Amino acid sequence: MRYLNHHQVATLGGLDPRLALQDVTDAVSLMREGAAVMPAETHVDLDTPRGKVYALPARLGGRFNATGVKWTAHRPDIEDDLPQAMAMTLINRADNGLPVGLVESSGLTAVRTAAVSALVLRTAAPRPVTRVLLAGAGVQARAHLEMLRVHFPDLEQLWCWNRTPENLTALLADIDPLPFPVAPVATLDEACTLPYDALLTCTSAAEPWVTPAFFRPGTLVMQIGYHEAAFATLQLADRVVVDAWGDFCHVSAKSLFQLFRSGGFAPDAVSADLTHLIIDGWRPPAEARVYFNSFGLNIFDIALASRVLERAEAQNVGTLLPFGASAE
């Protein structure tokens, strides 16, 4: 069985936004065909507030031929200078169950999330996206900056805001120059007045900060993070788009699912999911307020990890680990 670390995943194209978008698109098509399935997730608690470890299984047919599980530790309140989320993905062949490999996958998680965002920006925005407001300065914000660089190089303007300005300054100084103008924003009061077409929220906020003032006709609000959108903001939406609606609506802390559990949102109010965007060509009207809830589907983690492991085998990259009984 093959083990790949973060650096090896990157050298094998695991963090390539173009390849990730193709993986996401193909996986969504397999969902519509019934060739991609996601059993319910399960988790155990850590001995720290809000700390949990999740097991996220999935299976995909087609070119992926993979079944696997992503195992992720979420550690939002542990201050040890290590990532707040640590993820590994184990892949087996879907046809015969043979183990293929184990992949360090925090980077894969970020790039597949950003790939979904690229898809939604292209298809679910009520107007062409030329001006973007990006909130956050962590792993997801970095992945979304790279996604915008690759898929939206002709943006007229990108604005960036983060609760801790020093972290945003460090992020912007650490990335390669972007092909469009970038301007940091000092306050939320200033941010909500900007003429953006799309707002991408990549923060770890546990309390909502996306107020109704952020949601204007003809804009797309994309919630990537934890609990960023106030219920009053969600209730302004003319169209609600999800990557999928599943059993996770009963347990997830995402703002939309919290609103659902409070009785303020009905599942039949969902306008479209990713299959409608890719396969059915669903599009919103130009004056709509569109809200996208990015939950994150484990079929994408399995898709990206299986593609990277296939390339690793072809190039003989990674550490081969013994598996099962072996002769002495």
C-alpha positions as a printed Julia matrix, in Angstrom:
328×3 Matrix{Float64}:
   0.0     0.0     0.0
   1.31    3.42   -1.0
   1.63    6.4     1.36
   1.82    9.97    0.03
   2.75   12.99    2.12
   1.67   16.57    1.45
   4.68   17.44   -0.71
   4.24   14.33   -2.85
   0.54   15.07   -3.31
   1.46   18.54   -4.56
   4.14   17.31   -6.99
   1.63   14.81   -8.44
  -0.85   17.54   -9.32
  -3.06   17.07   -6.3
  -3.31   20.82   -5.74
  -3.87   21.75   -9.4
  -7.14   23.75   -9.64
  -7.79   22.67  -13.23
  -7.48   18.95  -12.49
  -9.56   19.36   -9.34
 -12.37   21.04  -11.26
 -12.41   18.17  -13.76
 -12.52   15.64  -10.9
 -15.43   17.49   -9.29
 -17.33   17.71  -12.59
 -16.9    14.01  -13.32
 -17.86   13.03   -9.77
 -21.07   15.08   -9.97
 -21.99   13.33  -13.21
 -21.43    9.98  -11.51
 -23.78   11.09   -8.72
 -26.56   11.67  -11.24
 -25.89    8.24  -12.79
 -26.05    6.53   -9.4
 -22.39    5.55   -9.7
 -21.25    7.67   -6.74
 -22.58    7.16   -3.23
 -21.89    8.74    0.16
 -23.0     6.84    3.29
 -23.69    8.97    6.33
 -20.67   10.38    8.12
 -19.85    9.5    11.7
 -17.72   11.21   14.31
 -16.24   10.99   17.78
 -15.49   13.92   20.09
 -12.08   15.17   21.13
 -11.39   16.33   24.69
 -11.54   19.98   23.66
 -14.44   22.34   22.92
 -15.83   21.82   19.4
 -13.16   19.22   18.69
 -14.35   16.24   16.63
 -12.9    13.55   14.4
 -14.99   12.62   11.36
 -15.09    9.52    9.19
 -16.42   10.34    5.7
 -16.86    7.3     3.41
 -17.72    7.3    -0.3
 -17.57    5.2    -3.45
 -17.16    6.25   -7.09
 -17.25    4.22  -10.28
 -16.16    5.44  -13.69
 -12.53    6.36  -14.17
 -12.02    6.56  -10.4
 -12.98    2.96   -9.46
 -12.44    3.85   -5.83
 -13.98    3.47   -2.45
 -12.49    5.12    0.57
 -12.83    7.14    3.72
 -11.51   10.54    4.73
 -10.58   10.73    8.42
 -10.39   14.32    9.62
  -9.63   15.78   13.04
 -11.2    19.22   13.56
  -9.4    21.06   16.38
 -10.65   24.67   16.27
  -9.79   25.62   19.87
  -6.36   24.03   20.21
  -3.56   26.59   20.06
  -0.43   24.68   19.12
   0.56   26.36   15.8
  -0.58   23.28   13.86
  -3.5    23.16   11.4
  -7.02   23.32   12.81
  -7.95   20.38   10.59
  -5.8    17.33    9.92
  -6.98   14.9     7.26
  -5.99   11.54    5.79
  -7.77    9.64    3.03
  -7.61    5.86    2.64
  -8.41    4.46   -0.82
  -9.37    0.92   -1.87
 -10.34   -0.28   -5.33
 -14.1    -0.32   -5.72
 -14.19   -3.5    -7.8
 -12.18   -5.84   -5.58
 -11.5    -3.95   -2.33
  -7.73   -4.09   -2.58
  -5.98   -1.31   -0.63
  -4.4     1.31   -2.89
  -2.98    3.94   -0.6
  -3.13    6.43    2.22
  -2.91   10.14    1.35
  -2.27   13.16    3.56
  -5.19   15.2     2.3
  -5.57   18.58    3.98
  -4.45   20.19    0.73
  -6.82   18.04   -1.31
  -9.72   19.13    0.89
  -8.95   22.8     0.3
  -8.49   22.46   -3.47
 -11.64   20.39   -4.0
 -13.63   22.95   -2.01
 -12.24   25.75   -4.15
 -12.98   23.74   -7.29
 -16.65   23.54   -6.31
 -16.58   27.3    -5.73
 -15.19   27.81   -9.25
 -18.03   25.72  -10.65
 -20.64   27.72   -8.74
 -19.09   31.07   -9.7
 -19.3    30.05  -13.35
 -22.85   28.7   -13.29
 -24.88   30.01  -10.34
 -23.93   33.69  -10.19
 -26.84   35.86  -11.31
 -24.45   38.11  -13.27
 -20.98   37.57  -14.76
 -18.45   37.61  -11.94
 -15.93   40.41  -12.42
 -15.56   41.72   -8.85
 -15.11   39.47   -5.81
 -14.91   40.02   -2.06
 -12.97   37.23   -0.3
 -13.14   36.91    3.49
 -10.57   34.92    5.45
  -6.82   34.35    5.53
  -6.45   30.64    6.28
  -6.07   27.46    4.23
  -9.39   27.85    2.43
  -8.74   31.5     1.6
  -5.36   30.56    0.12
  -6.94   27.8    -1.99
  -9.62   30.2    -3.22
  -7.02   32.78   -4.19
  -5.27   30.15   -6.29
  -8.61   29.09   -7.78
  -9.38   32.7    -8.76
  -5.89   33.05  -10.26
  -6.39   30.03  -12.51
 -10.09   30.16  -13.38
 -10.82   33.91  -13.21
  -7.61   35.69  -14.27
  -9.56   38.57  -15.85
 -11.26   39.79  -12.68
 -11.59   43.54  -12.56
 -11.1    43.65   -8.78
 -10.56   41.41   -5.77
 -11.12   42.77   -2.28
  -9.92   40.85    0.77
 -10.99   41.14    4.42
  -9.98   39.21    7.51
 -10.83   39.67   11.17
  -7.09   39.75   11.95
  -5.5    42.15    9.42
  -1.98   40.88   10.18
  -2.89   37.39    8.98
  -4.3    38.77    5.73
  -1.17   40.85    5.17
   0.97   37.75    5.71
  -1.15   35.7     3.29
  -1.01   38.27    0.51
   2.75   38.68    0.98
   3.28   34.92    0.82
   1.5    34.19   -2.47
   2.71   34.86   -5.98
   1.46   38.08   -7.61
  -2.13   37.74   -8.8
  -3.18   38.73  -12.36
  -5.85   41.18  -11.16
  -5.96   44.13   -8.75
  -6.11   43.16   -5.06
  -7.07   45.52   -2.24
  -7.33   44.73    1.48
 -10.41   46.02    3.3
 -10.07   47.24    6.87
 -13.58   46.83    8.27
 -16.82   44.94    7.7
 -18.67   48.23    7.44
 -16.5    49.12    4.46
 -16.69   45.61    3.0
 -20.49   45.49    2.81
 -20.6    48.68    0.7
 -18.27   47.39   -2.03
 -19.77   46.71   -5.5
 -18.88   42.99   -5.62
 -20.67   40.39   -7.73
 -19.75   37.53   -5.39
 -18.82   37.23   -1.71
 -16.73   34.19   -0.72
 -16.64   33.58    3.02
 -13.68   31.39    4.0
 -13.54   32.11    7.74
 -13.8    29.88   10.81
 -16.38   32.14   12.47
 -18.6    30.44   15.03
 -20.94   33.45   15.16
 -22.54   35.02   12.05
 -21.08   38.18   10.56
 -22.68   38.1     7.09
 -25.57   40.45    7.78
 -28.39   41.36    5.34
 -26.38   44.43    4.29
 -24.04   42.06    2.39
 -26.84   40.56    0.29
 -27.97   42.77   -2.58
 -29.96   41.92   -5.75
 -27.75   40.42   -8.43
 -25.12   39.09   -6.02
 -23.92   35.62   -5.06
 -23.06   34.88   -1.43
 -21.01   31.7    -1.04
 -20.61   30.32    2.47
 -17.51   28.18    2.6
 -16.83   28.36    6.34
 -18.53   27.34    9.54
 -21.42   29.55   10.75
 -20.94   32.86    8.98
 -24.39   33.85    7.69
 -27.13   35.28    9.9
 -30.55   33.68    9.56
 -31.98   37.02    8.39
 -29.41   37.02    5.57
 -30.35   33.53    4.43
 -34.02   34.42    4.46
 -33.33   37.2     1.94
 -32.16   34.68   -0.67
 -34.27   34.42   -3.82
 -32.45   31.23   -4.8
 -30.67   28.73   -2.53
 -28.07   26.43   -4.09
 -26.38   23.51   -2.31
 -23.72   21.05   -3.32
 -26.16   18.39   -2.07
 -28.86   17.98    0.56
 -28.35   14.92    2.72
 -28.62   13.5     6.21
 -25.91   15.91    7.3
 -28.58   18.62    7.46
 -29.58   17.14   10.83
 -26.16   17.56   12.46
 -24.03   20.06   10.52
 -23.32   23.43   12.11
 -23.53   25.21    8.75
 -25.81   28.24    8.93
 -28.35   26.87    6.43
 -28.7    23.58    8.28
 -29.06   25.35   11.61
 -31.85   27.43   10.06
 -33.48   24.23    8.76
 -33.41   22.62   12.21
 -34.95   25.73   13.74
 -37.91   25.44   11.35
 -36.92   28.47    9.27
 -36.05   26.66    6.03
 -37.69   23.76    4.18
 -35.65   21.4     1.95
 -38.07   21.94   -0.93
 -36.94   25.58   -0.96
 -33.58   24.48   -2.41
 -33.44   25.79   -5.97
 -30.57   23.67   -7.3
 -27.69   21.39   -6.4
 -24.49   20.67   -8.3
 -26.13   18.1   -10.56
 -28.67   20.72  -11.67
 -25.86   23.17  -12.45
 -23.68   20.75  -14.42
 -26.17   18.46  -16.1
 -29.45   20.37  -16.3
 -28.06   23.84  -16.98
 -29.95   25.54  -14.15
 -29.28   29.3   -13.97
 -30.71   32.08  -11.75
 -32.31   35.32  -12.97
 -30.05   38.36  -13.21
 -31.59   40.26  -10.28
 -31.7    37.33   -7.86
 -29.98   37.13   -4.51
 -28.28   33.72   -4.73
 -26.93   31.92   -1.66
 -24.65   28.9    -2.01
 -24.07   26.56    0.92
 -20.75   24.74    0.5
 -20.97   21.71    2.78
 -18.2    19.69    1.14
 -18.9    16.24   -0.32
 -16.66   13.31    0.49
 -17.02   11.89   -3.02
 -14.71   14.71   -4.1
 -12.06   13.77   -1.54
 -12.14   10.18   -2.77
 -12.02   11.31   -6.41
  -8.97   13.54   -5.96
  -7.1    11.07   -3.78
  -7.69    8.19   -6.21
  -6.51   10.28   -9.16
  -3.33   11.27   -7.29
  -2.63    7.67   -6.24
  -3.03    6.47   -9.83
  -0.45    9.0   -10.95
   1.82    8.05   -8.03
   1.78    4.41   -9.11
   2.61    5.34  -12.7
   5.54    7.49  -11.57
   6.6     5.26   -8.65
   6.22    8.08   -6.13
   5.53    7.58   -2.42
   6.4     5.14    0.3
   5.34    1.54   -0.16
   4.07    0.06    3.11
   3.77   -3.7     3.74
   0.2    -4.91    3.98
  -1.0    -8.28    5.26
   1.06  -11.38    6.0
   4.49  -11.64    4.42
   7.0   -14.44    4.28
   9.99  -14.15    6.62
